[in-house]
């Protein structure tokens, strides 16, 4: 019985129906990765630059007194004046007295010159007559002296008498020379020239006195606002001392200092924006000037196109970085110094190399990509070349 019991489980297993075998699994298609794309566009990448500027008057001058005197009155600070209008007034009395004295001195010098010129006309005839008489006396004295020498040679004249004749001859010669010199001096008119110089000096004194009288009023060299007055009524001010400060407060200039490489990128076409106390006005480039003795800074002067106040301000402007294909910076993969983008071709991601030209504020300019190309953005971390993708909007 025992062998039959052992064969029974085997017979039951052999008679049991067979189960259907499970089919082999088929190869599964990878799921497409959903991505978004941006269209590559031709454009220009710019950078916004901010800098500090100082708004100053277009004209700002410290006006000095042109003459010395006592201050009679002044205009108050804050007064708007026209060009040539008086601001500080000195006591004019001393200047008027000096002018009158100079004019009297000129009249005296002119009178002396006229009198000398009249005397010159009368003296010329007299001096000519005196010269002719002296010349005749000289000839007679010379003739007598020569005759005396002849008489002395034959013993008809004593040596002492010849000495007397020689003295008369020398005296006549001296008188002739004096007369000749007097006429020559008259002809040279040395006294007249001296008197003419005195007249010119007197005229110069008159012009100086007139100028001092005009300078007794310290005037505005240009139209503007009296910012500050440095003198007070009643005090004495010296010539050359500062009297007041004048500025064109309604016409301001913005000045900033930039390194040469930044300043060189600016042009009259560069749009500037000045911001002060919440107010913004446009500005244009007026000039660029290298600072003397400086190699690192350039003074940039802007002309505001709106009204601002003197003081600090912020300057904003945009600098052109590069021109080319514009893309979001996040659409680039940069590894080992090489930049690549993924484009969609026939439902798959294709990696393309590009050259990065510039980047700024999340934007980039690249080369090596055609305009209107659909570029995957942002790039998923798991994306690889030839991965199936599905573009979603």
C-alpha positions as CSV (number, residue, x, y, z in Angstrom):
1,X,0.0,0.0,0.0
2,X,2.8,2.4,0.7
3,X,4.1,2.5,-2.9
4,X,0.6,3.4,-4.1
5,X,0.4,6.3,-1.7
6,X,3.7,7.6,-3.0
7,X,2.5,7.5,-6.7
8,X,-0.8,9.2,-6.0
9,X,0.5,12.8,-5.9
10,X,2.5,12.2,-9.0
11,X,-0.5,11.0,-10.9
12,X,-2.6,14.0,-9.7
13,X,0.1,16.5,-10.8
14,X,0.3,14.8,-14.3
15,X,-3.5,14.9,-14.7
16,X,-3.9,18.6,-13.7
17,X,-4.6,21.0,-16.6
18,X,-1.6,23.1,-17.8
19,X,-1.6,26.9,-17.3
20,X,-1.1,29.3,-20.3
21,X,2.4,30.7,-20.5
22,X,2.7,34.6,-20.0
23,X,3.7,36.4,-23.2
24,X,7.1,38.1,-23.4
25,X,7.0,41.8,-22.7
26,X,7.2,44.1,-25.8
27,X,9.8,47.0,-26.1
28,X,8.2,50.2,-24.6
29,X,8.5,53.6,-26.5
30,X,10.1,56.4,-24.3
31,X,7.7,59.1,-23.2
32,X,8.2,62.5,-24.9
33,X,9.5,65.2,-22.5
34,X,7.3,68.3,-22.5
35,X,9.3,71.5,-23.1
36,X,8.7,75.1,-23.9
37,X,10.4,77.1,-26.6
38,X,11.4,80.6,-27.5
39,X,11.9,82.1,-30.9
40,X,15.5,83.3,-31.6
41,X,15.3,87.0,-32.7
42,X,17.8,89.4,-34.2
43,X,18.4,92.3,-31.8
44,X,20.8,94.5,-29.8
45,X,21.8,93.8,-26.2
46,X,22.2,96.9,-24.0
47,X,23.3,97.5,-20.4
48,X,21.8,100.1,-18.1
49,X,24.5,102.1,-16.3
50,X,23.8,104.3,-13.3
51,X,26.2,106.9,-12.0
52,X,26.2,109.9,-9.7
53,X,26.2,113.4,-11.1
54,X,26.4,116.9,-9.8
55,X,24.0,119.6,-11.1
56,X,25.8,122.9,-11.4
57,X,25.0,126.3,-12.9
58,X,26.0,126.6,-16.5
59,X,27.6,129.9,-15.6
60,X,28.9,130.5,-12.1
61,X,31.2,133.4,-11.3
62,X,32.8,135.2,-8.3
63,X,32.6,138.9,-9.3
64,X,35.4,141.1,-7.9
65,X,35.4,144.8,-7.2
66,X,37.3,146.8,-9.9
67,X,38.1,149.7,-7.6
68,X,38.7,150.4,-3.9
69,X,36.0,152.2,-1.9
70,X,33.3,152.2,0.7
71,X,30.2,150.2,0.1
72,X,27.1,152.4,-0.2
73,X,24.5,149.7,-0.8
74,X,24.1,146.2,-2.2
75,X,21.3,144.1,-3.8
76,X,20.2,141.2,-1.6
77,X,21.0,137.6,-2.3
78,X,18.4,135.9,-4.5
79,X,17.9,138.9,-6.7
80,X,17.7,138.2,-10.4
81,X,19.6,140.7,-12.5
82,X,20.3,141.4,-16.1
83,X,23.7,141.6,-17.7
84,X,25.3,144.9,-16.8
85,X,23.0,145.6,-13.9
86,X,24.6,146.9,-10.7
87,X,24.8,144.7,-7.6
88,X,27.3,146.4,-5.3
89,X,27.4,150.2,-5.2
90,X,30.5,152.1,-3.8
91,X,30.4,155.7,-2.7
92,X,31.0,157.6,-5.9
93,X,32.1,160.9,-4.3
94,X,35.9,160.1,-4.1
95,X,35.9,158.9,-7.7
96,X,34.1,162.0,-9.0
97,X,36.6,164.2,-7.2
98,X,39.5,162.3,-8.6
99,X,38.0,162.7,-12.1
100,X,37.6,166.4,-11.7
101,X,41.3,166.8,-10.5
102,X,42.5,164.7,-13.5
103,X,40.5,166.8,-15.9
104,X,42.0,170.0,-14.4
105,X,45.5,168.5,-14.7
106,X,44.8,167.8,-18.3
107,X,43.7,171.3,-19.0
108,X,46.9,172.7,-17.4
109,X,49.1,170.4,-19.4
110,X,47.3,171.3,-22.7
111,X,47.7,175.0,-21.8
112,X,51.4,174.6,-21.2
113,X,51.8,172.9,-24.5
114,X,49.9,175.6,-26.4
115,X,52.0,178.3,-24.8
116,X,55.2,176.6,-25.6
117,X,54.2,176.1,-29.2
118,X,53.3,179.8,-29.5
119,X,56.7,180.7,-28.0
120,X,58.4,178.4,-30.4
121,X,57.1,180.3,-33.4
122,X,58.3,183.6,-32.0
123,X,61.6,182.4,-30.8
124,X,62.6,180.8,-34.1
125,X,63.1,184.1,-35.9
126,X,65.0,185.6,-32.9
127,X,67.4,182.7,-32.6
128,X,68.1,182.8,-36.4
129,X,69.0,186.4,-36.2
130,X,71.2,185.8,-33.1
131,X,72.9,183.0,-35.0
132,X,73.6,185.2,-38.0
133,X,75.0,187.9,-35.8
134,X,77.2,185.4,-33.9
135,X,78.5,184.1,-37.2
136,X,79.4,187.6,-38.5
137,X,81.2,188.3,-35.2
138,X,83.0,185.0,-35.5
139,X,84.2,185.8,-39.0
140,X,85.4,189.3,-38.0
141,X,87.3,188.0,-34.9
142,X,88.9,185.2,-37.0
143,X,90.0,187.7,-39.6
144,X,91.5,190.1,-37.0
145,X,93.3,187.1,-35.3
146,X,94.8,186.0,-38.6
147,X,96.0,189.6,-39.4
148,X,97.6,189.8,-36.0
149,X,99.5,186.6,-36.6
150,X,100.9,188.1,-39.8
151,X,101.8,191.4,-38.1
152,X,103.5,189.4,-35.3
153,X,105.6,187.6,-37.9
154,X,107.1,190.9,-39.2
155,X,107.4,192.4,-35.7
156,X,104.6,194.9,-36.2
157,X,102.5,193.6,-33.3
158,X,103.4,192.6,-29.8
159,X,102.7,189.0,-28.6
160,X,100.4,190.3,-25.8
161,X,98.2,192.0,-28.3
162,X,98.0,188.8,-30.3
163,X,96.9,187.0,-27.2
164,X,94.0,189.5,-26.8
165,X,93.0,189.0,-30.4
166,X,93.0,185.2,-29.9
167,X,90.8,185.5,-26.8
168,X,88.3,187.6,-28.8
169,X,88.3,185.0,-31.5
170,X,87.6,182.1,-29.0
171,X,84.9,184.1,-27.3
172,X,83.1,184.8,-30.7
173,X,83.5,181.1,-31.6
174,X,81.8,180.1,-28.3
175,X,79.0,182.6,-28.8
176,X,78.4,181.2,-32.3
177,X,78.2,177.6,-30.9
178,X,75.7,178.6,-28.2
179,X,73.5,180.3,-30.8
180,X,73.7,177.3,-33.1
181,X,72.8,174.9,-30.2
182,X,69.9,177.1,-29.1
183,X,68.4,177.1,-32.6
184,X,69.1,173.4,-33.0
185,X,67.3,172.7,-29.7
186,X,64.4,174.8,-30.8
187,X,64.2,172.9,-34.1
188,X,64.3,169.6,-32.2
189,X,61.5,170.8,-30.1
190,X,62.6,168.8,-27.1
191,X,60.6,171.0,-24.7
192,X,57.5,170.5,-26.9
193,X,57.9,166.7,-26.9
194,X,58.2,166.7,-23.1
195,X,55.1,168.8,-22.8
196,X,53.2,166.5,-25.2
197,X,54.2,163.6,-23.0
198,X,52.8,165.4,-20.0
199,X,49.5,166.0,-21.9
200,X,49.3,162.2,-22.8
201,X,49.9,161.3,-19.1
202,X,47.2,163.7,-18.0
203,X,44.8,162.2,-20.5
204,X,45.6,158.7,-19.2
205,X,44.8,159.9,-15.7
206,X,41.5,161.1,-16.8
207,X,40.7,157.8,-18.5
208,X,41.7,156.0,-15.3
209,X,39.6,158.2,-13.2
210,X,36.6,157.7,-15.5
211,X,37.1,153.9,-15.3
212,X,37.3,154.1,-11.5
213,X,34.1,156.0,-11.4
214,X,32.4,153.3,-13.6
215,X,33.9,150.6,-11.4
216,X,32.3,152.2,-8.4
217,X,29.3,150.1,-9.4
218,X,30.1,146.4,-9.5
219,X,27.9,145.0,-12.2
220,X,26.7,141.6,-13.2
221,X,28.7,140.2,-16.1
222,X,25.8,138.1,-17.3
223,X,22.1,137.6,-16.6
224,X,21.5,135.4,-13.6
225,X,20.8,135.2,-9.9
226,X,22.8,136.8,-7.1
227,X,23.6,133.7,-5.1
228,X,25.7,135.3,-2.3
229,X,27.0,138.8,-1.4
230,X,30.3,139.0,0.3
231,X,30.4,142.7,1.3
232,X,28.2,144.8,3.7
233,X,27.1,148.4,3.5
234,X,29.5,150.7,5.2
235,X,32.6,148.5,5.0
236,X,35.6,149.2,2.8
237,X,36.4,146.9,-0.1
238,X,39.7,146.7,-2.0
239,X,40.1,146.4,-5.7
240,X,40.2,142.7,-6.7
241,X,38.3,141.6,-3.6
242,X,35.3,139.4,-4.2
243,X,32.0,141.3,-4.1
244,X,29.3,138.7,-5.0
245,X,28.6,135.4,-6.6
246,X,26.4,135.2,-9.7
247,X,25.0,132.0,-11.3
248,X,22.5,131.0,-14.0
249,X,20.4,128.8,-11.7
250,X,17.7,128.3,-14.4
251,X,20.3,126.7,-16.7
252,X,22.1,123.8,-15.0
253,X,24.7,121.3,-16.3
254,X,25.1,117.8,-15.0
255,X,28.7,116.7,-14.5
256,X,29.9,113.2,-13.8
257,X,33.3,111.5,-14.0
258,X,33.8,108.1,-15.8
259,X,36.7,105.9,-16.7
260,X,38.0,106.4,-20.2
261,X,36.6,103.1,-21.5
262,X,33.1,104.0,-20.3
263,X,33.3,107.5,-21.5
264,X,34.4,106.5,-25.0
265,X,31.2,104.5,-25.5
266,X,29.1,107.7,-25.1
267,X,27.9,109.7,-28.1
268,X,25.5,112.6,-28.7
269,X,22.9,109.9,-29.6
270,X,23.2,108.2,-26.3
271,X,19.9,108.8,-24.3
272,X,20.5,110.0,-20.8
273,X,18.0,110.2,-17.9
274,X,18.6,112.4,-14.8
275,X,16.7,111.5,-11.6
276,X,16.5,113.9,-8.7
277,X,14.0,113.8,-5.8
278,X,11.7,111.5,-7.7
279,X,11.7,113.7,-10.8
280,X,13.2,112.4,-14.1
281,X,14.2,114.5,-17.0
282,X,16.0,113.6,-20.2
283,X,19.5,114.9,-21.0
284,X,21.9,115.0,-23.9
285,X,25.7,114.8,-24.0
286,X,27.3,118.2,-24.2
287,X,31.0,117.5,-24.1
288,X,33.7,115.1,-22.8
289,X,36.9,116.4,-21.4
290,X,40.0,114.6,-20.2
291,X,41.0,115.9,-16.8
292,X,44.4,117.6,-16.7
293,X,46.9,115.3,-15.0
294,X,44.4,112.5,-14.9
295,X,44.6,109.3,-17.0
296,X,41.8,107.4,-15.2
297,X,38.8,109.8,-15.3
298,X,37.0,111.8,-18.0
299,X,34.6,114.7,-17.2
300,X,31.3,114.1,-18.9
301,X,28.9,117.1,-19.1
302,X,25.2,116.7,-19.8
303,X,22.6,119.3,-20.7
304,X,19.3,118.6,-18.9
305,X,16.2,119.1,-21.1
306,X,14.0,119.8,-18.0
307,X,14.2,121.9,-14.9
308,X,16.0,120.5,-11.9
309,X,17.8,122.0,-8.8
310,X,21.5,122.4,-8.1
311,X,22.9,119.5,-6.2
312,X,23.4,115.7,-6.6
313,X,21.4,113.6,-9.1
314,X,21.5,110.1,-10.5
315,X,22.3,109.5,-14.2
316,X,21.0,106.5,-16.1
317,X,21.9,105.5,-19.6
318,X,22.2,102.4,-21.7
319,X,25.4,101.1,-23.3
320,X,25.3,98.9,-26.4
321,X,27.0,95.6,-25.7
322,X,26.5,93.5,-28.8
323,X,24.2,92.8,-31.8
324,X,23.1,89.4,-32.9
325,X,20.7,86.6,-32.0
326,X,19.0,87.4,-28.7
327,X,18.1,84.5,-26.3
328,X,17.3,84.2,-22.7
329,X,20.5,83.2,-20.8
330,X,18.7,80.2,-19.3
331,X,18.3,78.7,-22.7
332,X,22.1,78.2,-23.0
333,X,24.1,75.3,-21.5
334,X,27.7,76.5,-20.8
335,X,30.1,73.7,-20.0
336,X,33.9,73.9,-20.2
337,X,33.7,77.3,-21.8
338,X,31.5,76.1,-24.6
339,X,27.9,77.2,-25.1
340,X,25.1,75.1,-26.6
341,X,21.4,75.4,-27.2
342,X,18.7,72.8,-27.8
343,X,16.4,73.2,-30.8
344,X,13.4,71.0,-31.7
345,X,13.8,69.0,-35.0
346,X,11.3,66.4,-35.9
347,X,10.1,65.9,-32.4
348,X,13.5,65.5,-30.9
349,X,15.9,67.8,-29.1
350,X,19.0,68.6,-31.1
351,X,22.1,70.2,-29.5
352,X,23.7,73.0,-31.5
353,X,27.0,74.8,-30.6
354,X,26.8,78.6,-30.5
355,X,29.3,81.4,-29.6
356,X,28.3,83.6,-26.7
357,X,29.1,87.3,-27.5
358,X,27.6,89.1,-24.5
359,X,25.2,88.6,-21.6
360,X,23.4,91.0,-19.4
361,X,20.4,90.9,-17.1
362,X,19.3,87.4,-18.1
363,X,19.7,88.0,-21.8
364,X,22.5,86.8,-24.2
365,X,23.6,87.5,-27.7
366,X,25.0,84.5,-29.6
367,X,26.3,83.7,-33.1
368,X,25.8,80.4,-35.0
369,X,22.0,80.4,-34.9
370,X,19.5,81.4,-37.6
371,X,16.8,83.9,-36.7
372,X,13.3,82.4,-35.9
373,X,14.8,79.1,-34.8
374,X,12.8,77.5,-31.9
375,X,15.0,77.1,-28.9
376,X,14.1,75.1,-25.9
377,X,13.7,77.4,-22.8
378,X,14.3,76.7,-20.1
379,X,16.5,73.7,-20.6
380,X,15.4,70.7,-18.4
381,X,18.3,69.2,-16.4
382,X,17.6,65.7,-17.7
383,X,17.4,66.8,-21.4
384,X,19.9,65.0,-23.6
385,X,20.6,65.1,-27.3
386,X,18.0,63.3,-29.5
387,X,15.5,62.9,-26.6
388,X,11.9,63.0,-27.8
389,X,10.2,66.2,-26.8
390,X,6.8,67.7,-27.0
391,X,6.4,71.4,-27.3
392,X,3.7,72.9,-25.1
393,X,2.5,76.4,-25.2
